[in-house]
Amino acid sequence: MDYSPPENHTNGPEAAEATPRTASSAALRLLRLLRADDPASKLQAARDIRRLTKTSPAFRRQLTDAVEPLVAMLRLDSPELKDAALLALLNLAVKDETNKVNIVDAGALEPIISFLQSDDVELQEHAAAALLTLSASSINKPVISSSRAIPLLAGILKCGTQQAKIDALMALYNLSTHPDNLTLILKSDPIPSIVNLLKTCKKSSKTAEKCTALLESLLNFEDSRIALTSEEGGVFAIVDVLENGSLQSREHAVGALLAMCQSDRCKYREPILREGVIPGLLELTVQGTPKSQGKAHTLLRLLRESPYPKSDHQPDTLENIVCNIISQINGEDQSDKAKKMLAEMVQVSMEQTLRHVQQRALVCTPADMPLANCASEVSLK
């Protein structure tokens, strides 16, 4: 996942898409300024590179040779030069795999990681944003993971500004997709910070999606499950996304709850039921993505009271499972809401089944039916 700088991370006019010739000429001039001994020339060049590469892939390609002198600027004593160089590198890396790798290869990680510990709040924010973008590269992930980045990103997730927290979370999510990194992330005790961010962010946002995606992976570990249930409102934060999040967020949310229930049904069934998960699960079985529908069905089966299969006289249908759960729910409002949703879901299911039967009648005919009676095409609905 690449970083898209918000308004407060950019300044100056946006560059129009450059032709190869103008980009090449401007790049040569800026490279000369970067290599000059004059700090003012370096500062202006870094600011111009930041501006020109904000929206121009052509300039990102033409300015690849600026990576090394910009990385060298990160080690200078001037905070102003450091910040300008970091922002220029950030824009060079966005949506450019080659530049991402070159920046890490040039030794940028050490100073960037040190900026996460800076007293300068803006420098912290920009460092978190840079690590978010650099961690989008599969080549960079093991290099970043072997550094001190993960615990420091977890620290920013806990104590940084709101923007720094979001960028740190997304960087941790990027790193979590590399083998063995989940255990490193888990050691940094991230669950309380993720839950706090999930509580405060918009449930349909990309932030909520990455929070629930990271939780879905971390909840395969018992330490994470214990941390989540120990956190006040932890389980409810996931249930809230399951009901109000985007389709992708809801898929991760039901996956997270399913991971808990599958690990130890007796231990985690009650904490999940207590947060009123049933209405959201019922809705998901009808309106979710194919994956979330399947996960919702599985979780509903696990949440029923009896762990044993029903007899042939009481088939293990979704309706029977849910009715069994509803009978044990405390709270009349929640029970009534779940029953109403179940009735609506059954109605939708019957209508879908009827349409399916009608469609099959048009497409499929018995072998002894005359060919002339068979519809050759069915219109899509």
Residue pairs with C-beta under 8 A, 6 or more apart in sequence:
1 132
1 136
1 170
1 173
1 174
1 210
2 93
2 94
2 95
2 132
2 133
2 136
3 90
3 94
3 129
3 130
3 132
3 133
3 167
3 170
4 94
5 54
5 90
5 91
5 94
5 129
6 163
8 163
9 87
9 90
9 125
9 126
9 129
10 50
10 54
11 51
12 47
12 50
12 51
13 51
14 51
14 54
14 55
15 51
15 52
15 53
15 54
15 55
15 56
15 59
16 56
17 55
17 56
17 57
17 58
18 26
18 52
18 56
18 58
18 59
18 62
19 58
20 58
20 62
23 56
23 58
23 59
23 61
23 62
24 62
26 48
26 52
26 59
26 62
27 59
27 62
27 63
27 65
27 66
30 45
30 48
30 49
30 52
30 63
30 66
31 45
31 63
31 65
31 66
31 69
33 41
33 42
33 44
33 45
33 48
34 41
34 42
34 45
34 46
34 49
34 66
34 69
34 70
34 73
35 69
36 42
39 76
39 78
39 81
42 69
42 73
42 81
43 80
43 81
43 84
45 66
46 70
46 73
46 81
46 84
46 85
46 87
46 88
47 84
47 88
49 59
49 63
49 66
49 70
49 88
49 91
49 92
50 84
50 87
50 88
50 90
50 91
52 59
52 63
53 59
53 60
53 63
53 88
53 91
53 92
53 94
54 91
57 95
57 96
60 91
60 92
60 94
60 95
60 96
60 99
61 96
63 92
64 92
64 98
64 99
64 102
66 88
66 92
67 89
67 92
67 99
67 102
67 103
67 106
68 106
70 85
70 88
70 89
70 92
71 85
71 89
71 103
71 106
71 107
71 108
71 111
73 81
73 82
73 84
73 85
74 82
74 85
74 86
74 89
74 108
74 111
74 112
75 111
76 82
79 120
79 123
82 111
82 115
82 123
83 120
83 122
83 123
83 126
86 112
86 115
86 123
86 126
86 127
86 130
87 126
89 103
89 108
89 130
90 126
90 129
90 130
90 133
92 99
92 103
93 99
93 100
93 103
93 130
93 133
93 134
94 133
97 137
97 139
100 133
100 134
100 136
100 137
100 139
100 140
101 137
101 139
101 140
103 134
104 134
104 137
104 139
104 140
104 143
104 144
108 130
108 134
109 134
109 143
109 144
109 147
109 149
110 147
112 127
112 130
112 131
112 134
113 127
113 131
113 147
113 148
113 149
113 152
115 123
115 124
115 126
115 127
116 124
116 127
116 128
116 131
116 149
116 152
116 153
116 155
116 156
117 152
118 124
118 127
121 161
121 164
124 156
124 160
124 161
124 164
125 160
125 161
125 163
125 164
125 167
128 153
128 156
128 160
128 164
128 167
128 168
128 171
129 163
129 167
131 144
131 149
131 153
131 167
131 168
131 171
132 167
132 168
132 170
132 171
132 174
134 140
134 144
135 141
135 144
135 171
135 174
135 175
136 174
138 178
141 174
141 175
141 177
141 178
141 181
142 178
144 175
145 175
145 178
145 180
145 181
145 184
149 171
149 175
150 172
150 175
150 181
150 184
150 185
150 188
151 187
151 188
153 168
153 171
153 172
153 175
154 168
154 172
154 185
154 188
154 189
154 190
154 193
155 188
156 164
156 165
156 167
156 168
157 165
157 168
157 169
157 172
157 190
157 193
157 194
157 197
158 192
158 193
160 168
165 193
165 197
166 197
166 201
166 207
169 194
169 197
169 207
169 210
169 211
169 214
170 206
170 207
170 210
172 185
172 190
172 214
173 210
173 213
173 214
175 181
175 185
176 182
176 185
176 214
176 217
176 218
182 217
182 218
182 220
182 221
183 221
185 214
185 218
186 218
186 221
186 223
186 224
189 227
190 214
190 218
191 215
191 218
191 224
191 227
191 228
191 231
191 234
192 227
192 231
194 211
194 214
194 215
194 218
195 228
195 231
195 233
195 234
195 237
197 207
197 211
198 208
198 211
198 212
198 215
198 237
198 238
198 241
199 233
199 237
201 207
201 208
201 211
202 208
203 240
203 241
203 244
203 245
203 249
204 244
204 245
204 246
204 249
205 246
208 241
208 245
208 246
208 249
209 245
209 246
209 248
209 249
209 252
211 241
212 238
212 241
212 245
212 249
212 252
212 253
212 256
213 252
215 224
215 228
215 238
215 252
215 256
216 252
216 253
216 255
216 256
216 259
218 224
219 225
219 228
219 256
219 259
219 260
219 263
220 259
220 263
222 263
225 260
225 263
225 264
225 268
227 234
228 234
228 235
228 238
228 260
229 235
229 268
229 271
235 257
235 271
235 272
235 274
235 275
236 275
238 253
238 256
238 257
239 253
239 257
239 272
239 275
239 276
239 277
239 280
241 249
241 250
241 252
241 253
242 250
242 253
242 254
242 257
242 277
242 280
242 281
242 284
243 250
243 279
243 280
243 283
245 253
247 288
247 289
247 292
248 289
250 280
250 284
250 288
250 289
250 292
251 288
251 289
251 291
251 292
251 295
254 281
254 284
254 288
254 292
254 295
254 296
254 299
255 291
255 292
255 295
257 272
257 277
257 299
258 295
258 298
258 299
258 302
260 268
260 272
261 268
261 269
261 272
261 299
261 302
261 303
262 302
265 302
265 307
269 302
269 303
272 303
273 303
273 325
273 328
273 329
276 331
276 334
277 299
277 303
278 300
278 303
278 322
278 325
278 326
278 329
278 334
278 338
279 334
279 337
279 338
279 341
281 296
281 299
281 300
281 303
282 296
282 300
282 322
282 338
282 341
282 342
282 345
283 341
283 345
284 292
284 293
284 296
285 293
285 296
285 297
285 300
285 318
285 345
286 293
286 345
286 348
286 349
288 296
297 318
300 318
300 321
300 322
300 325
301 316
301 321
303 321
303 325
304 321
304 324
304 325
305 324
305 325
305 328
306 324
309 316
310 316
310 320
314 320
318 345
319 342
319 346
322 338
322 342
323 342
325 338
326 335
326 338
326 339
326 342
329 335
329 338
355 381
359 378
362 375
362 378
363 375
363 378
365 373
365 374
